Amino acid sequence: MEDQGNIFGNAPTAPELVLDLLVADGGTLSAAAICRAGALMGIEAQVVRVALTRLLAQGKISRSGRGSYVIERRRHALTDAVDRWWRHQHHQLPWQGGWIAVIDGDVRRQNQKTWRRHQLALQLRGFAALSPGLWLRPDNLRGGVKAEQASVRTLGLAPQALVVRMEGLDAQARNRADRLWDSLQLPQRYSAMADSLQESARRLPAMPLADATRESLLLGRHTIAALLRDPLLPAELMDGEPREHLTQLMRSYQRQARKVCRAFLAQTNP
């Protein structure tokens, strides 16, 4: 299959591939099956086995038998968020014009791992930087600021950051806040991704099983990653219909892709 860059995204790293496979499968996979999938992505078996060992040590996966692995959903908020990606948009409420702010000027940047987790938590919850040290998102999600505090901290927000509700932005700040997100480009991007999903769904049944597995893994993870980072803006800031349409298409595509992937992985089983 020809690599189509922005359509299929970058190939996953070995740890990402292991987690993708175990989340998507929902059950137990053997090391041999995971290594076979790694070969599709150009990842050597030894590299996959090192990733399995490290993920075990981190508590992100566990053994379910000799040489078999399963995801640990309950212990990791990010894995759970990926697993439940399609529920993301169900948390929206009508917007009353308020904002939720994260103030992180006191967060130290020296620890790169902690800082990356902090930034990823903000991205996954739809925050954008209004000014240095001040991140905003509309207060239009179920549970308000208390739920947002819990969600963003569970995902890795630095403990020094403050999460507060904000109202009363002046006209200049409100105008800047309204333009923090790609409210025109995101719907266009989602429409293009929807077209790619539909085209791939038509193509998969006629493709060699290995090629179909690779394509569905790459396109699926690329699409889900985009939807997980969607800021869930209210209708006043962005048209949500393209996102909703893409979500429904992705759910259907995921069911098809799982069948393809399981058929491919089953080839490694006794």
N, C-alpha and C positions, 0 to 999 in steps of 0.2 A: 504493500500500500504506500502510495506517495505521501510523504509528510506534508501536511498543509498548514503548518505553523500556527497562526492565530486561531484557526478553526479547531484544531485538536489540542493545542497547548503543548507544553513541554512534557517529555516523558517523566514519569515519577522516579524519585530516588528509590533505593531498595526499601528503606523503612516505610516510605509512603505507599509503595506497591503492596507490601505485606498488610498494612492497615486497610488499604482500599479493598483488597481481596477478602479479608476476613469480615469487614463490615458488610460488604455486598453479599457475601455468601450467607452470612447469618448463622453459620454452623462451624464445623470443624474441617480444617484443611491439613493435609499432610505437607511436610517439608518438601517432598518430591514434587507435589502439585504446585506449590508456590515457586519452587525453582524453575519449573517448566514455564510458568507465567513470566518469571524474571527473564528467561531467555528471549521471550518475545520482545522485551523492552531493551535487549542488549545488556542485561545485567548478569554477570557471571554467578554461578551457583554458590561459590564461596562467599561472595559479597552478600547474597541473600541470606546465607546461614549466619553470617556475622550480624546482619540486621535482626534476625530472629533472636539471637542471643541477647543483643542490646535491648530489644523491646521487652523481652522477658525480664531483664534486670530492672527496667523502668516500670514494670507492672502494667504495661499497656496491653500485653497479651499473656496468655497462660497456656500451659500444656494440658491437653485433654486426653492424652495417651502418649505412648511412645512415638515420637516423631510427628505428633499432631498438635495443632494449635487452635486457639479460639480467642476472640477479642474480649477484652475486659472493659465492658461499657460502663459499669457502675462507678468506676474509679476515676474516669477521665472525662471531663466536661466537653473537651473538644471532640473526642471520638463520639460522644453521645450527640453532639450538635450535628456532626456529619451524618450519623445514622438516622437522625430525625430531620434532615434538611427540609423535607417537603412540608413540615409543620410551621416552618419559619414565618410564612406570611399570615398565618391564622391568628397572630398575636396583635394585629392592628385594631385600633379604635379610632373613632372620629377625632380629628385634631382640634384642640381648643386654642391653639396659637402659642402654647408654652414650649419651653425647651428643656432638655436635660443636658447639663454641662459636666465635663470632666476637667478639673484643674490639676495639671501635673507638673507645674513649674519646679516643685521640690523633688521630683523623681530623678534619681541619679542615672546618668547614661553610661557609666563606666562598665557595668556588667552587661555585656552585649546580649547574653541569653535572656536575662530578665527584661531588658529593654525591648527585645524582639517580641517576647510574649505579651508585654504591655501594649505594644503597637498592634499586634494581631488581635488582641481582645477588643481594642477600639474599632478596628476595621470590621470585625465580625458583628459588632453591634451597631454599625452604621454611623459612627462618629466621624466628623471632619473638623479640621483645624480652622477655627476662626482667626486666631492669632497665636503666637508662640505661647504654649502653656495652657491654651483654652480650646477645648474640643466641644462641639455641639452636635446634638441630633434632636429632631422634633420629639416632643413628649406625646407620642401617639401610639404607644405600645401598652398592652395589657399589664396592669400592676403598677404603672407609673414609676416614679423615681426609686421606690424601695425595691421593686422587682429588678429594675435596671442595675441598681447597686449590686444585688446578689449575682446577677448574670455576668456582668462585666468583670467582677472580682473572681468569680469561679473560673472564668476563661483566662485569667492571668494578669489582670490589672494590678499595677504596683500598689502596695499598701499605702504609700505616701500620697497617692492621688485622692482628690476629693470628688465625690459624685453628688451633684446638687440639682435642684430644679431652678430654672431661671425664667423670669418674665420681664416685660418692660424694655426690650431692646429699643434703642432709638432708631429713627428711620434709616440712618446710614448703616448701622450695624445690622439691622434687619435685612436691608438690601444685600449686604455682603453674605449674610447667613443663607438667604434664599438661593444664592448662586454657588454654594459650596459643593454641590453635587452635579454630576453630568445629567441633568434632568431631561435633556434632549437626546444626548448620545446614548444613554443607557437603554431607553426603549428601542432605539434603532439597533443597538447591539443585540438585544434580546430577540428581536425579530429575525436577525441574521442567524442567530444560534438556533432558533426554532426551525428555520429552513434547513440548517445542517442536520438537525436531528431527524427531520422527516425524510430527507434524502438518504441518510444512513440507514434508517429503519427499513426503507424499501430495498436497500442494497445488501444488507446483511445475509438474508436467506440464501442468496446465490454465491456468496463469497466462500473461499476456503475457510475452514473452521479457525485456523490460527490467525488469519488476517481479520476475520470478523471479530475475534476475541480482542485482538490488539486495538482495532478501531473503536469498538464499543467501550473498552476500558479508558482509552484516552479521551474520547469525546464525552463520555459520561462524567469523568472526574473534572474535566474542564468546565462543563455546564454546571455541575453541582457547586464547584468552587465559586463560580460567578453568582449563583443564587444565594449561597451562604453569605456572601459579602454585600448583597443588595441592602441598601439602607432602609428599605421599607418606608419610603417617604409618603406622606399623605397626598391625597389627590390634588391639594392646593399647590404642591411643589412638583409632582411628577405623575404622569399617566401610568397607572399600575396594571392596565390590561395586558401589555406585552409580557410583563413578568408573570402574571397569572397564567397566560397562555403557554409560556415556556415551561412553567412548573408542571402543568398537566401533561404536556408532551414528554417531559423528562421522566415523569412517573411511569408512563406507558413504555418509554424507551428503556428504562431501567429494568422493567420486568422482562423485556425481550433480551436485553443484554445479559441478565443473570442466567437465562437459559443457555445462551451461547457460551458464556464463561464456564458454567458448570459442565457442559458437554465437553469442553476442551480440557478442563482440569480432571475430569473423570478418566481421561485416557492414561493418567499416571497411576490410577488406583489398581490394585491387584484384581 
